[in-house]
Amino acid sequence: MSASTANTIASYTGKKLGSLRSERRWALWTAYASLIVATIIFLAPPFYMLVTSLKSSSEISNLSGNPWLVRAPTLENYKELIANPLFRGFFVNSVIITLCVVAISMVISVLAAFSLARMKFWGSQALATGVFLTYLVPDTLLFIPLYQIVGSLGLLNSIWGLILIYPTLTVPFCTWIMIGYFASIPKELDEAALIDGAGWMQMLTKIFIPVALPGIIAATIFAFTVSWAAFVYPTAFVTTPEHMPLTIGVVSQLIRGDTFAWGQIMAGALMAALPPVVVYAFLMDYYIAGLTAGATKG
Amino acid sequence: MAADGTLVAGAPAAAGSGRANTMQRFARRRSTIAFLMALPLIALIGGLVVYPAGYAMWLSTLNRRMTANIGLGNFEILLESDTFWMVIMQSCIFAVGAVIAKALIGFWLAHMLHHIPAKGQRKWRGMLLIPWVIPPALSTLGWWWMFDPSYSSINWLLNIFAVPAVPWLGEPWWARFSVILVNVWYGSPFFMIMYLAALKSVPDQLYEAAAIDGATGWQGLRYVTLPMMQNIISITVLFSLIVTFANYDIVRVLTNGGPRDLTQVFASYAFQVGILSGNLPRGAAVSLFMFPVLAVFAYFILRGINRRNKEQM
């Protein structure tokens, strides 16, 4: 709607003011055309996954007709998956892992960020740089030594091994953006608190956490999405189906032999992708703030 | 510096010598508390990042059974194998190709998004970021299905325009292209969001001044937008190079390294050698080959961020 009104305004004024206005109108048209094309391409794979998940196996294997349309939609694939105890197990594992990792990450990173942003100690500057460098270490660089370490602790094929290792993916970035948020809180606030006799812990819980709440929400969302989507570590550390989280479970266990149950695979992938998408849909602004904070803050 | 500021302000101006003493103790106590608060973080980084990194280096010098130290033997064997040179080449093609495409598409879309009326931007941005939100291992499953040799829905579309069917994952070059394509699809929204944030931070007055001086739209882009965004562009590109270079999910799900190990990148090859074939030391050596490249990128990112912080002060 806004598109059409903007265009009519542009065309009205275009007649009056000549080439400059018509140039603007063209720019607007190009912008909308590019955005429409990009949106179609960006949303085509999830759309096709949805279409496939609503088809029965016979409709999928029927090669006549448009594969992008569904003729006899059925929820059979979803029903079968939800009734499957293995798939429900993946879901439960993912939920437990993610909740634990988010809680651990937030406690570690809020405490550390407060201490690094406000209190300072010998070597704290170097530690802040170290935190950022740790964030740049990809999971695929260290998964083999970590495999040995997790193995020596007897935590292979267990969700606790993953809960131990995932914070290396989440804590550095969470700490980094929390340092940025904490550093932006005016110093007058802590001075006032000190004069009123507040201790450091009180200062953190009564002033810093409430004031930096948007940052905390953004960091929590980041920790949630990262631990939900983690793939390298579970693939390496977990080979028993009953201990798998969703990502590797859907990828490795729903595919059996030569006959692919495509409808079910797609239904499983979509259900597994749902939690991060829902979080994103409701908390988009925080999500984006967390995404861009790495380079624009801190 | 900031710590001293709070200290001075916290104490009354007329502080006697006895007072200064307690203040000193307070400061000492404060740094102790600060250290304790950062301790879990230090333990995490030390125990699960620094220690494994050192351990990886030691591990990579062992033989397969981990019974004897063979020095740089694993690295030598790798450098002598043709497969490993293919892995190096493919990793570079993959990372450079994907990052260039992501950067260009992201820049273009961010510009287009910036040009439309502010009211509609939110809606478009929300839809365009969806590929980034879906866990990549899962969305790649969808792509895999779209690339399926007999049921490919992309080939069906191409067929309408009388384009012959493409063997997406069967032929080496097409498989390489497909892996890059999926990565570009997944990563472009991230570039778009970063650039959009940067575009919004360029003050309008600069464009007004440029327009008064008679600058065309292209000149505005070249002499105002790009210099103002230079820093963010380089940070985003370097960051994405690291992530893309070390990518595993897409190759694992889409091709699993095939056909004939030709789409294998460092991460997937390390996984195959180290975990699947059980040669942990050599797998660790494969991973470590990424380290120098990543270290160089990380150095430049850090430099860019420090420079940015100085500018803002």
Interface residues (C-beta under 8 A of the other chain):
Chain A: S2 A3 A6 E23 A27 L28 T30 A31 Y32 S34 L35 A38 T39 I41 F42 L43 P45 P46 Y48 M49 T52 I60 S61 L63 N66 P67 W68 V107 I108 S109 L111 A112 F114 S115 L116 R118 M119 K120 F121 W122 S124 L127 T129 G130 V131 F132 L133 T134 L136 V137 P138 D139 T140 L141 L142 F143 I144 P145 L146 Y147 Q148 I149 L164 I165 P167 T168 V171 P172 T175 K187 D190 E191 L194 I195 W200 T225 W228 A229 F231 V232 T235 A236 T247 I248 V250 V251 W262 I265 M266 A269 L270 A272 A273 P276 V277 Y280 A281 M284 Y287 I288 L291 T292 G294 A295 T296 G298
Chain B: A2 A3 G5 T6 A9 G10 R30 S31 T32 I33 A34 F35 M37 A38 P40 L41 I42 L44 I45 L48 V49 Y51 P52 A53 Y55 A56 L59 I105 W108 L109 H111 M112 L113 H115 I116 P117 K119 G120 R122 W124 R125 G126 M127 L128 L129 I130 P131 V133 I134 P135 P136 A137 L138 S139 L141 G142 W143 W145 M146 S150 Y151 S153 W156 L157 W185 S188 P189 F190 I193 M194 A197 A198 S201 G217 I232 I235 T236 F239 I242 V243 F245 A246 N247 Y248 D249 R252 V253 F266 A267 A270 F271 G274 I275 L280 G283 A284 S287 L288 M290 F291 L294 F297 A298 I301 L302 I305 R308 N309
